[in-house]
Amino acid sequence: MAKIPLVDLKAQYAAIKDEIDTAIARVIANTSFIGGKEVTQFEEAYARFQQTKRAVGVASGTGAIYLALKALGVGAGDEVITTPHTFIATAEPIEQLGAKTVLVDIDPLTYNLDPAKIEAAITPRTKVIMPVHLYGQIAPMDEIMAIAHKHNLLVVEDAAQAHGAELDGKRAGAWGAAACFSFFPGKNLGAYGDAGAVCTNDEALANRIAKLKDHGRASKYAHDELGYGERLDALQAAILGAKLPHLDDWNAARRRHAAYYDAALAHIPGIETPKVMAGSTPVYHLYVVRVSGDRDAILAELNKREIGAGVHYPIPVHLQPAMRDHGWQEGDFPNAERAAKTIISLPIYPEMTTDHLSQVVEELAEIVGVLAQ
């Protein structure tokens, strides 16, 4: 039986090795490592891909959120509404800016922010709603945007897992004031280190973020404001630029693999496959199932059999030790807590074969069946 990782970056590199090696060699030969043509060309290409006017390359997805919120004026006394079922990097920039993270529970079917619960969390201090397009499916943005407009709030999309995802034909960045992307190596579009971007249709906002990421400078030694060292470097931009033309095909392969899983797992007792909203075109950064048995035992047995399954995310934001000052307790967000205890991320990456998919399904079905006895 084959060893099947959660994601296989070696297989991806092997498939486009010449393009990647050429891009890296070009940067080294030009010895232009910070800013320059590689970064500009990638920013322009990624803006076209996301169907937004601008993309500003930054050093990480976390930096993208921080800079977007900072440029929109989020600071002490403000509140930002977001989800407890996400990586801590969604909440970190809110806290670091001196604002307050306000959590709203998730839809138990899609795992995305539940719009029906948002209005109850709005106060006079609320400034931003920040949905997370989790696992590669865009959040219910029509409803979220309607709430935001009603209450005169900004929307910033955490799109770290949603490169190329669509809802009603619109990609991330077309909804809110900005969409923030991570190019962490394991993402659908991944760098060979940390990298990120902010996509927006607001030219003034893009220009402010571009200035903030580069020490607030207007020219080489003139600094209009105090900024940050959050630049996307040329080497990562070149690697991302080499990968980007393949991304639509890679995302399509992920959807085919997800469809295989959907069909093969649909009738296996104890396994609940992902739910996709009407009008949604997910990119399946992760393929996440809910299991009714002993999740941790199932996960351990999969890993023992060299199936690289995982959990995203086992500790909700409100139960993280770093967030204890907020006073949240277990039971505050029951849908997020249930997800944290019952979900498993199965291997999914473009280079998977039908044999790989079949093996994952067979192993999971056997394990669930045995543990249910």
ABEGO torsion letter per residue (X at the ends): XBBBBABBAAAAAAAAAAAAAAAAAAAAAAGBABEEAAAAAAAAAAAAAAGBABBBBBABAAAAAAAAAAAAGBBBGBBBBBBABBBAAAAAAAAAAGBBBBBBBBBAAAGBBBAAAAAAABBAABABBBBBBBGGBBBBAAAAAAAAAAAGBBBBBBAAAABGBBBGGBBBGAABABBBBBABAABABBBAEBBBBBBBABAAAAAAAAAAABGGBABAABBABBBBBABBBAAAAAAAAAAAAAAAAAAAAAAAAAAAAAAAAAABBGBBBBBBBBGBBBAGABBBBBBABBAAAAAAAAAAAGBBBBBOBABBAAABAAAAAAGBBBGABAAAAAAAAABBBBBBBAABBAAAAAAAAAAAAAAAAAAAX
